[in-house]
Amino acid sequence: MNENTRYFARVTLHTYKKQKHSITSQKEQPKMNSSILVCVIMCSCIQICLADYDNLQDTCPAAPTSKQSIFINGLPCKDPNSITPSDFKSSKLSRPGDKNKFLRSATTIVTAADFPGLNTLGLSISRIDLDVDGLVLPLYHPRASELFFVSAGVVIAGFVDTKNQQFQKILKEGDVFVLPRGLLHFCLNAGDEAATIFSVLSSQNPGVVSVAGSLFESDPDMLNKLVRKIKSISSSQVNGLENATLFGFY
């Protein structure tokens, strides 16, 4: 093999390797672009799921669900041509609720399912009526924070955090108290007359989980112990102790 032949072979081999590298890079480029595109789409979807965007229209009263055949995360809107001022008014909290004879309290929650004008606004409302010595046992709302407003009487309201520490205050007429989302909370009448609380919840379907009711409803003795424990701990605020542990009544 002469010198010219060897030189031609080297040039051919070099050209082949260069072309092969170029083809491989071109094949990998679409894969890289596809991966980047998938990541961007996933991030966008996560952002959409986490965000609570504003309404796309001024109002969206809930449509009647009696004939609902499609189920969505929320309630469908009424036909805009059928919306009336009545959709934005409710008298469901104008009267006291039927009080539980043992706890001497009543809680009425109105959601978008009961009050069409609340639909898509992320709000619910409630009324709590407490006779003298009335009590609302510990419960929590998995999807909402709650803002208490005392309309009449004197009450003690409190919640328990994830460290089992209790935070409570004596509330008088006109006072407000915030209950963080997902935390156990309770309230009781601390005065000599009936008390009324109105509240706003930060979800159109806040959900209610009554821990005490589900655990002790079939055990009256244990329920009585829980009631006495709550009242004794709440009364400790008068002695200057505002934070305490709630459970331990066994």
NUTORNU-385284 format. One record per residue (C-alpha): x, y, z; residue in one letter; residue number from 1. Coordinates in steps of 0.001 Angstrom, whole numbers, padded with zeros to 6 digits, always signed. Each point is the difference from the previous one (the first is absolute). Layout:
# NUTORNU-385284
<c1: X, c2: Y, c3: Z, r: A, k: NUM> $
...
END
This chain:
# NUTORNU-385284
<c1: +000000, c2: +000000, c3: +000000, r: M, k: 1> $
<c1: +001615, c2: +003256, c3: -001102, r: N, k: 2> $
<c1: +000009, c2: +003276, c3: +001905, r: E, k: 3> $
<c1: -002889, c2: +001497, c3: -001976, r: N, k: 4> $
<c1: -002201, c2: -002993, c3: +000715, r: T, k: 5> $
<c1: +000740, c2: +000139, c3: +003740, r: R, k: 6> $
<c1: -000736, c2: +003735, c3: +000085, r: Y, k: 7> $
<c1: -003321, c2: -000525, c3: -001802, r: F, k: 8> $
<c1: -000958, c2: -002743, c3: +002482, r: A, k: 9> $
<c1: +000730, c2: +002254, c3: +002983, r: R, k: 10> $
<c1: -002062, c2: +002832, c3: -001479, r: V, k: 11> $
<c1: -002920, c2: -002344, c3: -000741, r: T, k: 12> $
<c1: +000056, c2: -001442, c3: +003548, r: L, k: 13> $
<c1: +000088, c2: +003460, c3: +001564, r: H, k: 14> $
<c1: -002911, c2: +001156, c3: -002153, r: T, k: 15> $
<c1: -002041, c2: -003104, c3: +000929, r: Y, k: 16> $
<c1: +000537, c2: +000549, c3: +003750, r: K, k: 17> $
<c1: -000951, c2: +003666, c3: -000287, r: K, k: 18> $
<c1: -003188, c2: -000810, c3: -001900, r: Q, k: 19> $
<c1: -000912, c2: -002746, c3: +002499, r: K, k: 20> $
<c1: +000432, c2: +002415, c3: +002933, r: H, k: 21> $
<c1: -002167, c2: +002575, c3: -001763, r: S, k: 22> $
<c1: -002784, c2: -002542, c3: -000635, r: I, k: 23> $
<c1: +000079, c2: -001174, c3: +003645, r: T, k: 24> $
<c1: -000242, c2: +003589, c3: +001253, r: S, k: 25> $
<c1: -002955, c2: +000660, c3: -002255, r: Q, k: 26> $
<c1: -001767, c2: -003087, c3: +001352, r: K, k: 27> $
<c1: +000623, c2: +000993, c3: +003613, r: E, k: 28> $
<c1: -001114, c2: +003603, c3: -000536, r: Q, k: 29> $
<c1: -003692, c2: -000847, c3: -000508, r: P, k: 30> $
<c1: +000105, c2: -002206, c3: +003105, r: K, k: 31> $
<c1: +001450, c2: +002860, c3: +002026, r: M, k: 32> $
<c1: -002548, c2: +002446, c3: -001391, r: N, k: 33> $
<c1: -002802, c2: -002454, c3: +000783, r: S, k: 34> $
<c1: +001223, c2: -000393, c3: +003580, r: S, k: 35> $
<c1: +000126, c2: +003750, c3: +000489, r: I, k: 36> $
<c1: -003510, c2: +000343, c3: -001452, r: L, k: 37> $
<c1: -001361, c2: -002692, c3: +002341, r: V, k: 38> $
<c1: +001567, c2: +001729, c3: +003017, r: C, k: 39> $
<c1: -001488, c2: +003350, c3: -000987, r: V, k: 40> $
<c1: -003460, c2: -001543, c3: -000444, r: I, k: 41> $
<c1: +000197, c2: -001796, c3: +003369, r: M, k: 42> $
<c1: +001071, c2: +003171, c3: +001796, r: C, k: 43> $
<c1: -002845, c2: +001897, c3: -001627, r: S, k: 44> $
<c1: -002517, c2: -002663, c3: +001030, r: C, k: 45> $
<c1: +001257, c2: +000017, c3: +003585, r: I, k: 46> $
<c1: -000234, c2: +003786, c3: +000078, r: Q, k: 47> $
<c1: -003552, c2: -000129, c3: -001328, r: I, k: 48> $
<c1: -001000, c2: -002601, c3: +002599, r: C, k: 49> $
<c1: +001498, c2: +001983, c3: +002870, r: L, k: 50> $
<c1: -001305, c2: +003385, c3: -001050, r: A, k: 51> $
<c1: -003433, c2: +001317, c3: +000901, r: D, k: 52> $
<c1: -000783, c2: +002185, c3: -002962, r: Y, k: 53> $
<c1: -002574, c2: +002759, c3: -000057, r: D, k: 54> $
<c1: -003413, c2: -000516, c3: -001522, r: N, k: 55> $
<c1: -000317, c2: +000265, c3: -003743, r: L, k: 56> $
<c1: -003364, c2: +001764, c3: +000359, r: Q, k: 57> $
<c1: -001556, c2: +002438, c3: +002453, r: D, k: 58> $
<c1: -002399, c2: -002496, c3: +001532, r: T, k: 59> $
<c1: -000598, c2: -003753, c3: -000136, r: C, k: 60> $
<c1: -002961, c2: -001035, c3: +002187, r: P, k: 61> $
<c1: -000223, c2: -003765, c3: +000346, r: A, k: 62> $
<c1: -002438, c2: -001769, c3: -002271, r: A, k: 63> $
<c1: -002471, c2: -002466, c3: +001556, r: P, k: 64> $
<c1: +001664, c2: -003398, c3: +000334, r: T, k: 65> $
<c1: -003125, c2: -002171, c3: +000124, r: S, k: 66> $
<c1: +000491, c2: -001038, c3: -003627, r: K, k: 67> $
<c1: +003788, c2: +000183, c3: -000044, r: Q, k: 68> $
<c1: +001519, c2: -002643, c3: -002293, r: S, k: 69> $
<c1: +003561, c2: +001360, c3: -000105, r: I, k: 70> $
<c1: +001913, c2: +000253, c3: +003280, r: F, k: 71> $
<c1: +002786, c2: +002568, c3: +000307, r: I, k: 72> $
<c1: +002187, c2: +001403, c3: +002762, r: N, k: 73> $
<c1: -002507, c2: +002633, c3: +001047, r: G, k: 74> $
<c1: -003433, c2: +000928, c3: -001275, r: L, k: 75> $
<c1: -001060, c2: +000951, c3: -003546, r: P, k: 76> $
<c1: -001145, c2: +003558, c3: -000671, r: C, k: 77> $
<c1: -003536, c2: +001004, c3: -000794, r: K, k: 78> $
<c1: -000952, c2: +001295, c3: -003397, r: D, k: 79> $
<c1: +001032, c2: +003709, c3: +000159, r: P, k: 80> $
<c1: -003428, c2: +000940, c3: -001339, r: N, k: 81> $
<c1: -001705, c2: -001637, c3: +002992, r: S, k: 82> $
<c1: +002057, c2: +001686, c3: +002775, r: I, k: 83> $
<c1: -002118, c2: +002096, c3: +002389, r: T, k: 84> $
<c1: +000709, c2: +002115, c3: +003115, r: P, k: 85> $
<c1: -001467, c2: -002817, c3: +002120, r: S, k: 86> $
<c1: +003059, c2: -002114, c3: -000860, r: D, k: 87> $
<c1: +002089, c2: +002353, c3: +002156, r: F, k: 88> $
<c1: -002217, c2: +000052, c3: +003104, r: K, k: 89> $
<c1: -000530, c2: -002650, c3: +002667, r: S, k: 90> $
<c1: -002058, c2: +000003, c3: +003200, r: S, k: 91> $
<c1: +001198, c2: -003417, c3: +001150, r: K, k: 92> $
<c1: +001947, c2: +001517, c3: +002916, r: L, k: 93> $
<c1: -002733, c2: +002364, c3: +001162, r: S, k: 94> $
<c1: -001393, c2: -002443, c3: +002567, r: R, k: 95> $
<c1: +001680, c2: -002117, c3: +002708, r: P, k: 96> $
<c1: +000638, c2: -003620, c3: -000854, r: G, k: 97> $
<c1: -001385, c2: -003026, c3: +001798, r: D, k: 98> $
<c1: +002210, c2: -000428, c3: +003032, r: K, k: 99> $
<c1: +001476, c2: -003302, c3: +001111, r: N, k: 100> $
<c1: -001585, c2: -000809, c3: +003374, r: K, k: 101> $
<c1: +003232, c2: -001310, c3: +001519, r: F, k: 102> $
<c1: +002435, c2: +002616, c3: -001351, r: L, k: 103> $
<c1: -002607, c2: +002806, c3: +000009, r: R, k: 104> $
<c1: +001309, c2: +001360, c3: -003268, r: S, k: 105> $
<c1: -000858, c2: +000116, c3: -003702, r: A, k: 106> $
<c1: +002191, c2: +000590, c3: -003050, r: T, k: 107> $
<c1: -001396, c2: +000896, c3: -003409, r: T, k: 108> $
<c1: +002366, c2: +000139, c3: -002993, r: I, k: 109> $
<c1: -001112, c2: +001485, c3: -003320, r: V, k: 110> $
<c1: +002067, c2: -000904, c3: -003054, r: T, k: 111> $
<c1: -000289, c2: +000697, c3: -003725, r: A, k: 112> $
<c1: -002299, c2: -003004, c3: -000256, r: A, k: 113> $
<c1: -002509, c2: +001847, c3: +002233, r: D, k: 114> $
<c1: +000797, c2: +003579, c3: -001012, r: F, k: 115> $
<c1: +000583, c2: +000208, c3: -003796, r: P, k: 116> $
<c1: +001664, c2: +003423, c3: +000100, r: G, k: 117> $
<c1: +002974, c2: -001440, c3: +001887, r: L, k: 118> $
<c1: +001005, c2: -002194, c3: -002926, r: N, k: 119> $
<c1: +003608, c2: +000584, c3: -001201, r: T, k: 120> $
<c1: +000620, c2: +002610, c3: +002727, r: L, k: 121> $
<c1: +001805, c2: -002387, c3: +002365, r: G, k: 122> $
<c1: -002262, c2: +000865, c3: +002939, r: L, k: 123> $
<c1: -002474, c2: -001635, c3: +002364, r: S, k: 124> $
<c1: -001814, c2: +001441, c3: +003004, r: I, k: 125> $
<c1: -001264, c2: -001451, c3: +003250, r: S, k: 126> $
<c1: -001888, c2: +000755, c3: +003181, r: R, k: 127> $
<c1: +000654, c2: -001482, c3: +003439, r: I, k: 128> $
<c1: -002590, c2: +000305, c3: +002768, r: D, k: 129> $
<c1: +001050, c2: -000741, c3: +003574, r: L, k: 130> $
<c1: -002312, c2: -000189, c3: +002984, r: D, k: 131> $
<c1: +001433, c2: +000650, c3: +003447, r: V, k: 132> $
<c1: +002710, c2: -002652, c3: +000530, r: D, k: 133> $
<c1: -000342, c2: -000952, c3: -003674, r: G, k: 134> $
<c1: +003016, c2: -001509, c3: -001736, r: L, k: 135> $
<c1: +001211, c2: -000916, c3: -003495, r: V, k: 136> $
<c1: +002266, c2: -003037, c3: +000253, r: L, k: 137> $
<c1: +003371, c2: -000078, c3: -001823, r: P, k: 138> $
<c1: -000282, c2: -000156, c3: -003779, r: L, k: 139> $
<c1: +001954, c2: +001205, c3: -002997, r: Y, k: 140> $
<c1: -000521, c2: +001108, c3: -003574, r: H, k: 141> $
<c1: +002438, c2: -001754, c3: -002373, r: P, k: 142> $
<c1: -000420, c2: +002581, c3: -002768, r: R, k: 143> $
<c1: -000507, c2: +003324, c3: +001761, r: A, k: 144> $
<c1: +001131, c2: +002489, c3: +002606, r: S, k: 145> $
<c1: -002772, c2: +001621, c3: +002015, r: E, k: 146> $
<c1: -000634, c2: +003475, c3: +001398, r: L, k: 147> $
<c1: -002277, c2: +000216, c3: +003061, r: F, k: 148> $
<c1: -002069, c2: +003121, c3: +000657, r: F, k: 149> $
<c1: -001848, c2: +000148, c3: +003316, r: V, k: 150> $
<c1: -003412, c2: +001530, c3: -000586, r: S, k: 151> $
<c1: -001330, c2: -000414, c3: +003544, r: A, k: 152> $
<c1: +001188, c2: -001303, c3: +003357, r: G, k: 153> $
<c1: +003392, c2: -001023, c3: +001336, r: V, k: 154> $
<c1: +001793, c2: -003080, c3: -001279, r: V, k: 155> $
<c1: +003326, c2: -001747, c3: +000277, r: I, k: 156> $
<c1: +001428, c2: -001133, c3: -003334, r: A, k: 157> $
<c1: +003194, c2: -001932, c3: -000542, r: G, k: 158> $
<c1: +001947, c2: -002310, c3: -002265, r: F, k: 159> $
<c1: +002672, c2: -002659, c3: +000434, r: V, k: 160> $
<c1: +003124, c2: -000005, c3: -002168, r: D, k: 161> $
<c1: +002049, c2: -002960, c3: -001223, r: T, k: 162> $
<c1: +002108, c2: +000149, c3: +003181, r: K, k: 163> $
<c1: -003144, c2: -000623, c3: +002061, r: N, k: 164> $
<c1: +000202, c2: +003534, c3: +001366, r: Q, k: 165> $
<c1: -003248, c2: +001850, c3: +000599, r: Q, k: 166> $
<c1: -000588, c2: +003664, c3: -000901, r: F, k: 167> $
<c1: -003181, c2: +001593, c3: +001270, r: Q, k: 168> $
<c1: -001522, c2: +003365, c3: +000824, r: K, k: 169> $
<c1: -003088, c2: +001392, c3: +001674, r: I, k: 170> $
<c1: -002074, c2: +001748, c3: -002664, r: L, k: 171> $
<c1: -002668, c2: +002608, c3: +000613, r: K, k: 172> $
<c1: -002574, c2: +001544, c3: -002303, r: E, k: 173> $
<c1: +001728, c2: +001452, c3: -003058, r: G, k: 174> $
<c1: +003241, c2: -001978, c3: +000441, r: D, k: 175> $
<c1: +001466, c2: -002178, c3: -002749, r: V, k: 176> $
<c1: +002240, c2: -003070, c3: +000214, r: F, k: 177> $
<c1: +001898, c2: -001853, c3: -002737, r: V, k: 178> $
<c1: +000067, c2: -003795, c3: -000197, r: L, k: 179> $
<c1: +002746, c2: -001311, c3: -002325, r: P, k: 180> $
<c1: -000855, c2: -002552, c3: -002633, r: R, k: 181> $
<c1: +000035, c2: -003656, c3: +000983, r: G, k: 182> $
<c1: +000496, c2: +000555, c3: +003754, r: L, k: 183> $
<c1: -002319, c2: -001322, c3: +002685, r: L, k: 184> $
<c1: -002089, c2: +002766, c3: +001548, r: H, k: 185> $
<c1: -002870, c2: +000428, c3: +002415, r: F, k: 186> $
<c1: -002094, c2: +002669, c3: +001709, r: C, k: 187> $
<c1: -002223, c2: +000242, c3: +003060, r: L, k: 188> $
<c1: -002276, c2: +002500, c3: +001661, r: N, k: 189> $
<c1: +001839, c2: +001773, c3: +002817, r: A, k: 190> $
<c1: -002776, c2: +002419, c3: +000950, r: G, k: 191> $
<c1: -003350, c2: +000073, c3: +001758, r: D, k: 192> $
<c1: -002112, c2: +000306, c3: -003150, r: E, k: 193> $
<c1: -000311, c2: -001654, c3: -003391, r: A, k: 194> $
<c1: +002814, c2: +000742, c3: -002462, r: A, k: 195> $
<c1: +000042, c2: +000198, c3: -003782, r: T, k: 196> $
<c1: +003008, c2: -000245, c3: -002322, r: I, k: 197> $
<c1: +000059, c2: +000620, c3: -003737, r: F, k: 198> $
<c1: +002970, c2: -001178, c3: -001987, r: S, k: 199> $
<c1: +001469, c2: +000109, c3: -003501, r: V, k: 200> $
<c1: +001950, c2: -002955, c3: -001400, r: L, k: 201> $
<c1: +002547, c2: +000237, c3: -002794, r: S, k: 202> $
<c1: -001487, c2: -002724, c3: -002198, r: S, k: 203> $
<c1: -003330, c2: -000496, c3: -001710, r: Q, k: 204> $
<c1: +000110, c2: -003575, c3: +001327, r: N, k: 205> $
<c1: +002100, c2: +000046, c3: +003197, r: P, k: 206> $
<c1: -000915, c2: -003460, c3: +001264, r: G, k: 207> $
<c1: -000584, c2: -000870, c3: +003660, r: V, k: 208> $
<c1: +001794, c2: -002758, c3: +001918, r: V, k: 209> $
<c1: -001383, c2: -000421, c3: +003515, r: S, k: 210> $
<c1: +002735, c2: -001962, c3: +001716, r: V, k: 211> $
<c1: -001692, c2: -000124, c3: +003392, r: A, k: 212> $
<c1: -003345, c2: -001026, c3: -001455, r: G, k: 213> $
<c1: +001433, c2: -002861, c3: -002045, r: S, k: 214> $
<c1: +002141, c2: -001300, c3: +002870, r: L, k: 215> $
<c1: -002228, c2: +000417, c3: +003039, r: F, k: 216> $
<c1: -003582, c2: +000155, c3: -001211, r: E, k: 217> $
<c1: -000539, c2: -003622, c3: +001017, r: S, k: 218> $
<c1: +001712, c2: +000530, c3: +003378, r: D, k: 219> $
<c1: -001953, c2: +002593, c3: +002063, r: P, k: 220> $
<c1: +002365, c2: -000264, c3: +002967, r: D, k: 221> $
<c1: +003046, c2: +000819, c3: -002104, r: M, k: 222> $
<c1: -001893, c2: +002832, c3: -001697, r: L, k: 223> $
<c1: -000878, c2: +001444, c3: +003407, r: N, k: 224> $
<c1: +003668, c2: -000144, c3: +000993, r: K, k: 225> $
<c1: +000963, c2: +001844, c3: -003175, r: L, k: 226> $
<c1: -002581, c2: +002720, c3: +000624, r: V, k: 227> $
<c1: +001186, c2: +000463, c3: +003582, r: R, k: 228> $
<c1: +003631, c2: +000086, c3: -001152, r: K, k: 229> $
<c1: -000664, c2: +002713, c3: -002573, r: I, k: 230> $
<c1: -001925, c2: +002121, c3: +002467, r: K, k: 231> $
<c1: +002628, c2: -000381, c3: +002735, r: S, k: 232> $
<c1: +002865, c2: +000899, c3: -002322, r: I, k: 233> $
<c1: -001935, c2: +002956, c3: -001418, r: S, k: 234> $
<c1: -000717, c2: +001306, c3: +003476, r: S, k: 235> $
<c1: +003750, c2: -000021, c3: +000689, r: S, k: 236> $
<c1: +000302, c2: +003151, c3: -002129, r: Q, k: 237> $
<c1: -001540, c2: +001915, c3: +002869, r: V, k: 238> $
<c1: +003009, c2: -001081, c3: +002058, r: N, k: 239> $
<c1: +002435, c2: +001277, c3: -002621, r: G, k: 240> $
<c1: +000633, c2: -003240, c3: -001875, r: L, k: 241> $
<c1: -000903, c2: +000511, c3: -003658, r: E, k: 242> $
<c1: +001901, c2: -002881, c3: -001624, r: N, k: 243> $
<c1: -000378, c2: -003564, c3: +001168, r: A, k: 244> $
<c1: -000290, c2: -003516, c3: -001317, r: T, k: 245> $
<c1: -003515, c2: -001160, c3: -000786, r: L, k: 246> $
<c1: +000267, c2: -003780, c3: -000092, r: F, k: 247> $
<c1: +000863, c2: -002154, c3: +002938, r: G, k: 248> $
<c1: -003504, c2: -000373, c3: +001374, r: F, k: 249> $
<c1: +000157, c2: -003806, c3: -000037, r: Y, k: 250> $
END
